Amino acid sequence: MYVYMTKVISISDEAYGRLKRLKNEKSFSEIIVELSNKKNEIDLMSFAGSLSEKEADKIKKEIYSERKMPSRRFN
């Protein structure tokens, strides 16, 4: 349930059009809340496989070499 208070916001015509296409039977408020919740629900596993094996090996080597160095935080 939503408590509605009138607020005036400015959005571009493109943004309005996109929201309107998503809306169907829902209110604009419901669509905005849903979209803002989805932003925080990123599934970490969706990134699995996004690096090539060569890229992953390069990053892993860099991480291991940094771990061997003394900490520079307190210098």
SVG drawing of the C-alpha trace seen along z (x, -y; Angstrom):
<svg xmlns="http://www.w3.org/2000/svg" viewBox="-4 -20 61 40">
<polyline fill="none" stroke="black" stroke-width="0.4" points="0.0,0.0 1.3,-3.4 0.5,-6.7 0.4,-9.3 1.7,-12.8 1.9,-15.0 5.4,-15.8 6.4,-17.4 9.4,-16.0 10.8,-16.8 11.9,-14.0 12.8,-13.9 10.2,-12.8 12.3,-9.7 12.2,-8.8 8.5,-9.4 7.9,-7.2 10.0,-4.4 8.1,-4.5 4.8,-4.6 5.7,-1.5 6.6,0.4 3.5,-0.8 0.6,1.4 -1.9,1.5 0.6,0.1 1.1,-3.4 4.2,-5.3 5.1,-5.2 4.9,-1.4 7.1,-1.2 9.8,-3.5 9.9,-1.6 10.2,1.7 13.0,0.4 14.9,-1.1 14.7,2.2 16.0,4.1 19.1,2.0 20.0,3.3 19.3,6.9 22.3,7.6 23.1,11.3 26.8,11.7 26.6,14.9 25.5,13.0 29.1,11.9 30.4,15.5 32.2,16.1 32.4,12.5 36.2,12.5 38.3,14.6 40.6,17.1 43.6,15.0 42.1,11.9 41.2,13.8 44.7,15.2 46.3,11.7 44.1,10.3 44.8,13.2 48.5,12.8 48.2,9.0 46.2,9.8 48.7,12.4 51.7,10.0 50.0,7.2 49.3,9.5 53.0,10.3 53.9,6.6 54.1,4.9 51.1,2.7 51.3,-0.8 48.3,-2.1 50.3,-3.4 53.2,-5.0"/>
</svg>
